[in-house]
């Protein structure tokens, strides 16, 4: 598919859009919001894939978290190219490219499942991660600039609420269509005839094909829709243009952006840690079976979605940095409950984490790009690149778990530390120089 040529709006056209108000941006904002749902589906299906592929491909904890590493390492490698693509091609064409790359990775799940080759699954997930990087690099700042700059944080949280909707839908899809509920110990598998064991493992691997084929087809259809529709290439407006440098490395001179990069690294790491081991925590801590644990994850997703909507409402009453700080304190306490508690209370604590983590990503993003002007696109790339925390920290958590006799609870000390770092950003790091 060839990309449509789309020139940025002139200053007069931008002024006209701003004069008309929110209605001019309504349709573009709705369609961009759909992208938040789609990449939310991809990320939240990973929480199902980790325990599922651990079983289907016979992996240990550290090996299973390579699912996260493949996806989020792609963010790190693709962030700079994605920023360059965004700068050269604009929001619309970047979004189309991201959708098609995302779809290519989804379709690659078919040969991966047919061969039960974990390496091919990881390649497919890496390609998906590349597509997601391009999408998020374009869609996050686009949602932020589609309207009054003062409402950027609110708009991002509203759009991200549909990412939260995916956090509820994806576990249901995964638990229903991917997780079989059939589990055998190593001893039981070893006692099976070779043919029966291989048949069971191939059946487990094959269950991922239909959801990812459907996902890939939806992505292609949405890419076609974007191709044929017009979207304004809005440029950010700054009150202090002389102070806002647009260079890729120069933009890091803004200390609040640098701290946002750090905070986002730890936030994404924390969220991925919590969700990656949620199912196994429900099994180990509450004695749930695999499918029931998957449905518990759906409840977590519902609380995550509810937190996004509630947080968006709270942002009309309280500053975004204050809300972020309050949520971080509560998240630290919930981590302590998950580490020190037992039984169902551990699951309740993890569900609460879903609610209070919900506003962190878009809030950190909006605070980080605040006032960057022409540096907004470069700043967006840096914050997206920091998502590599999701590749690194879950592996560290898995290492803690493996070195402590498969103690999942103890591993949750890793997200606890992450929330302490984010709390500092909410209290001090968000402040632009001179404030």
C-alpha positions in Angstrom: 0.0 0.0 0.0 1.4 3.4 -1.0 1.2 6.2 1.6 -0.9 9.2 0.9 0.9 12.5 0.8 -0.2 14.7 3.6 1.3 18.2 4.2 1.2 19.8 7.6 -1.5 22.4 8.0 -0.4 26.0 7.5 -0.4 28.4 10.4 -3.6 29.9 9.1 -5.2 26.4 8.9 -4.0 25.6 12.4 -5.5 28.8 13.7 -8.8 28.0 11.9 -8.9 24.6 13.6 -8.2 26.2 17.0 -10.9 28.8 16.4 -13.5 26.2 15.5 -12.9 24.4 18.7 -13.3 20.7 19.7 -15.7 19.7 16.9 -12.9 20.0 14.3 -10.9 17.5 16.2 -13.7 15.1 17.3 -13.5 12.5 14.5 -9.7 12.4 14.4 -9.7 12.0 18.2 -12.2 9.2 18.2 -10.2 7.2 15.6 -6.9 7.8 17.4 -8.6 6.6 20.6 -9.4 3.3 18.8 -5.6 2.8 18.4 -5.2 2.9 22.2 -7.6 0.0 22.4 -5.7 -2.0 19.8 -2.3 -1.7 21.4 -3.9 -2.4 24.7 -5.2 -5.7 23.3 -1.6 -6.6 22.2 0.0 -5.8 25.6 -2.7 -7.4 27.7 -2.7 -10.6 25.6 1.0 -10.8 26.6 -0.1 -11.4 30.2 -1.9 -14.5 28.9 0.9 -15.6 26.6 3.5 -15.7 29.3 2.0 -18.5 31.4 0.5 -20.1 28.3 3.8 -20.3 26.4 5.6 -21.3 29.6 3.4 -24.4 29.5 3.2 -25.0 25.8 7.0 -24.6 25.2 8.1 -25.9 28.6 9.9 -22.8 29.9 11.2 -21.5 33.2 10.1 -18.1 34.6 13.0 -16.2 33.1 12.5 -17.7 29.7 8.8 -17.0 29.8 9.4 -13.3 30.4 11.3 -13.1 27.1 7.8 -12.4 25.8 8.0 -9.0 27.5 11.6 -8.6 26.5 10.8 -9.1 22.8 8.0 -6.6 22.8 9.5 -3.9 24.9 13.1 -4.1 23.6 11.5 -3.3 20.2 10.3 0.0 21.8 13.9 0.8 22.7 15.3 0.0 19.3 12.5 1.6 17.3 12.0 4.8 19.3 14.5 6.9 17.4 13.5 5.5 13.9 9.8 6.0 14.9 10.5 9.6 15.8 12.3 10.1 12.5 9.3 8.5 10.6 6.9 10.7 12.5 8.9 13.9 11.7 9.2 13.0 8.0 5.8 11.4 7.3 3.5 13.0 9.8 0.9 11.5 12.1 -1.4 9.8 9.6 1.2 8.0 7.5 3.1 6.9 10.7 -0.1 5.5 12.1 -0.8 3.5 8.9 2.8 2.1 8.9 2.5 1.1 12.6 -0.8 -0.7 12.0 0.6 -2.7 9.1 3.8 -3.7 10.9 1.7 -4.7 14.0 -0.5 -6.9 11.7 2.5 -8.6 10.2 3.7 -9.7 13.6 0.2 -11.0 14.5 0.1 -13.1 11.3 3.5 -14.6 12.1 1.9 -16.3 15.1 0.5 -18.9 12.7 3.9 -20.5 11.7 5.2 -20.0 15.2 2.2 -22.1 16.6 2.5 -24.7 13.8 6.1 -25.4 14.7 5.8 -24.7 18.4 9.0 -22.7 18.0 9.4 -20.2 20.9 12.0 -18.3 18.9 9.5 -17.6 16.1 7.0 -16.4 18.7 9.6 -14.0 20.0 10.3 -12.7 16.5 6.6 -12.2 16.0 6.3 -10.3 19.3 9.4 -8.2 18.4 7.7 -7.2 15.1 4.5 -6.4 17.0 6.6 -4.3 19.4 8.1 -2.3 16.4 4.6 -1.6 15.1 3.4 -0.6 18.5 6.3 1.8 18.9 5.4 3.6 15.7 1.8 3.8 16.7 2.4 5.1 20.2 5.0 7.6 19.1 2.5 9.1 16.7 -0.8 8.6 18.6 0.2 9.8 22.1 1.3 13.3 21.1 -1.4 13.5 18.4 -4.1 13.0 21.1 -2.3 15.5 23.3 -2.3 18.3 20.6 -5.8 17.8 19.3 -7.3 20.7 21.2 -6.5 23.2 23.9 -3.0 22.5 25.4 -4.4 22.9 28.9 -6.5 19.8 28.4 -3.7 17.6 27.0 -3.4 15.5 30.2 -7.2 15.0 30.3 -7.4 14.0 26.6 -4.6 11.5 27.0 -6.2 10.0 30.0 -9.6 9.8 28.2 -8.0 8.1 25.2 -6.0 5.8 27.4 -9.2 4.8 29.1 -9.9 2.7 26.0 -6.5 1.1 26.5 -7.9 0.3 29.9 -11.0 -1.3 28.2 -8.6 -3.6 26.4 -7.1 -4.5 29.7 -10.5 -6.1 30.5 -11.3 -7.5 27.1 -8.0 -9.1 26.4 -7.9 -11.4 29.5 -11.4 -12.6 28.6 -10.4 -13.4 25.0 -7.2 -15.0 26.3 -8.9 -17.1 29.0 -11.7 -18.2 26.7 -9.8 -18.9 23.5 -6.1 -19.4 24.5 -6.0 -21.0 28.0 -7.2 -24.6 27.9 -7.4 -25.2 31.7 -5.4 -28.4 31.1 -2.3 -28.6 33.3 0.1 -31.4 34.0 3.1 -31.6 36.3 6.5 -32.4 34.9 6.2 -35.8 36.3 2.8 -36.4 34.6 4.1 -35.1 31.3 7.2 -37.4 31.6 4.9 -40.4 32.2 2.9 -39.7 29.0 3.6 -41.6 25.8 5.7 -39.4 23.5 2.9 -39.1 20.9 0.3 -38.0 23.6 2.7 -35.5 25.2 3.6 -33.9 21.8 -0.1 -33.8 20.8 -1.0 -32.0 24.1 1.8 -29.4 23.6 1.0 -28.8 20.0 -2.7 -28.3 20.9 -1.7 -25.8 23.5 0.5 -23.9 21.0 -2.2 -23.9 18.3 -4.8 -22.1 20.5 -3.1 -18.7 19.9 -3.7 -18.8 16.1 -7.3 -17.7 15.8 -7.1 -14.7 18.1 -4.0 -13.3 16.4 -5.4 -14.0 12.9 -8.5 -12.0 13.8 -6.4 -9.2 15.3 -4.2 -9.0 12.2 -7.2 -8.7 9.9 -8.8 -5.9 12.1 -5.5 -4.0 12.0 -5.3 -4.2 8.2 -8.9 -3.0 7.9 -8.2 0.0 10.2 -5.1 0.9 8.2 -7.2 1.0 5.0 -9.7 3.3 6.8 -6.9 5.7 7.9 -5.5 5.7 4.3 -8.7 7.0 2.9 -9.5 9.6 5.5 -8.1 13.1 6.0 -6.5 14.0 9.3 -5.1 17.4 10.3 -1.4 17.4 10.8 -1.5 19.7 13.8 1.6 21.5 15.0 2.0 22.1 18.7 1.7 25.7 19.8 4.1 27.2 22.4 3.9 30.4 24.4 7.7 30.5 24.4 9.0 29.4 21.0 12.5 30.5 21.6 12.9 28.3 24.7 11.6 25.1 23.0 14.4 23.3 21.2 13.4 20.5 18.8 16.7 18.6 18.5 16.5 15.0 19.5 19.3 15.1 22.2 18.9 18.8 22.9 15.4 18.3 24.1 16.8 16.3 27.1 18.0 19.6 28.5 14.5 20.0 29.8 14.8 18.3 33.2 11.2 17.5 33.5 11.4 15.5 30.3 14.5 13.6 31.5 12.7 12.7 34.7 9.6 11.7 32.7 11.8 9.3 30.8 13.1 7.7 34.0 9.6 7.6 35.6 8.1 6.0 32.5 10.9 3.3 32.5 10.0 2.3 36.0 6.2 2.6 35.5 6.1 0.4 32.4 8.4 -2.1 34.2 6.1 -2.1 37.2 2.9 -2.6 35.2 4.4 -5.4 33.1 5.8 -7.1 36.3 2.4 -7.0 37.9 0.4 -8.4 34.9 3.1 -10.9 33.7 2.9 -12.8 37.0 -0.7 -12.1 37.9 -2.1 -15.5 36.7 0.7 -17.5 38.4 0.1 -15.4 41.6 -3.6 -16.2 41.5 -2.7 -19.9 41.1 -0.1 -19.9 43.8 -1.5 -17.4 46.3 -5.3 -18.1 46.0 -5.2 -21.7 44.6 -7.1 -20.8 41.5 -7.0 -22.9 38.4 -5.6 -21.5 35.1 -8.8 -20.4 33.5 -10.2 -18.9 36.7 -6.9 -17.0 37.2 -7.4 -15.7 33.7 -10.8 -14.4 34.6 -9.3 -12.8 37.7 -7.0 -10.9 35.3 -10.1 -9.7 33.5 -11.4 -8.2 36.8 -8.0 -6.5 37.2 -8.5 -5.1 33.7 -11.9 -3.8 34.6 -10.4 -2.0 37.6 -7.7 -0.6 35.4 -10.3 0.7 32.9 -12.4 2.1 35.8 -9.3 3.8 37.2 -8.7 5.5 33.8 -12.2 7.0 33.7 -12.3 7.9 37.4 -8.8 9.4 37.1 -9.9 11.5 34.1 -12.7 12.9 36.3 -10.3 13.5 39.2 -8.0 15.5 36.9 -10.7 18.2 36.7 -10.4 18.6 40.5 -6.8 18.0 41.2 -3.5 18.6 39.4 -2.1 15.7 37.5 1.2 15.6 39.5 -0.7 15.5 42.8 -3.0 12.7 41.7 0.0 10.8 40.4 1.8 11.1 43.8 -1.3 10.0 45.7 -1.7 7.0 43.5 2.0 6.1 43.9 1.7 6.1 47.7 -1.3 3.8 47.6 0.4 1.5 45.1 3.4 1.1 47.4 1.1 0.1 50.2 -0.7 -2.4 47.9 2.6 -3.9 46.9 3.4 -4.5 50.6 0.1 -6.3 51.0 0.8 -8.5 48.0 4.2 -9.4 49.4 3.3 -9.9 53.0 -0.3 -11.0 52.8 -1.8 -14.4 51.9 -4.8 -15.9 50.2 -7.4 -13.9 48.5 -6.1 -10.6 50.0 -3.1 -10.9 47.7 -5.4 -10.9 44.7 -7.4 -8.0 46.0 -4.2 -6.0 46.4 -3.2 -6.8 42.8 -6.6 -5.8 41.6 -6.2 -2.5 43.5 -2.9 -1.9 41.7 -4.7 -2.1 38.4 -7.0 0.8 39.5 -4.2 3.0 40.9 -1.7 2.3 38.1 -4.2 3.2 35.5 -3.5 7.0 35.1 0.3 6.8 35.4 1.4 6.3 31.8 -0.6 9.1 30.2 0.0 11.4 33.1 3.7 10.9 33.1 3.6 11.3 29.3 1.6 14.6 29.4 3.8 16.1 32.2 7.0 15.1 30.3 6.1 16.8 27.0 4.5 19.8 28.7 5.9 23.0 27.1 8.2 21.4 24.7 6.7 23.0 21.6 8.6 21.9 18.5 10.4 19.4 20.7 7.2 17.5 21.3 7.9 14.8 18.7 11.5 14.3 19.9 10.3 14.2 23.5 7.6 11.7 22.6 10.3 9.4 21.1 12.4 9.6 24.3 9.4 8.7 26.5 8.4 5.8 24.2 12.0 4.6 24.2 11.8 4.4 28.0 9.2 1.7 27.7 12.2 -0.6 27.5 11.6 -0.9 31.2 9.0 -3.5 30.3 11.8 -5.6 28.8 14.2 -5.4 31.6 12.4 -5.3 35.0 10.2 -8.4 34.5 13.3 -10.4 33.8 14.7 -9.1 37.0 11.5 -10.0 38.8 11.6 -13.5 37.3 15.2 -13.9 38.5 14.2 -13.0 42.0 11.4 -15.6 41.8 13.5 -18.3 40.4 16.3 -17.8 42.9 13.8 -18.0 45.8 12.1 -21.3 45.1 9.5 -20.0 42.7 8.2 -17.6 45.3 6.0 -15.3 43.2 5.1 -13.0 46.1 8.6 -12.0 46.9 9.2 -10.9 43.3 6.7 -8.1 43.8 9.4 -6.1 45.7 10.5 -5.1 42.2 7.3 -3.1 41.3 7.3 -1.6 44.8 10.7 0.0 44.2 9.4 1.2 40.8 6.5 3.1 42.5 8.9 4.8 44.9 10.8 6.2 41.9 7.6 7.4 40.2 6.6 9.1 43.4 9.7 11.3 43.2 8.7 12.3 39.7 5.2 13.2 40.9 6.6 15.3 43.8 9.6 17.1 42.2 10.7 15.6 38.9 7.8 16.9 36.9 8.7 20.6 37.4 10.2 22.4 34.4 13.4 24.3 35.0 12.9 27.5 36.9 9.7 26.3 38.6 
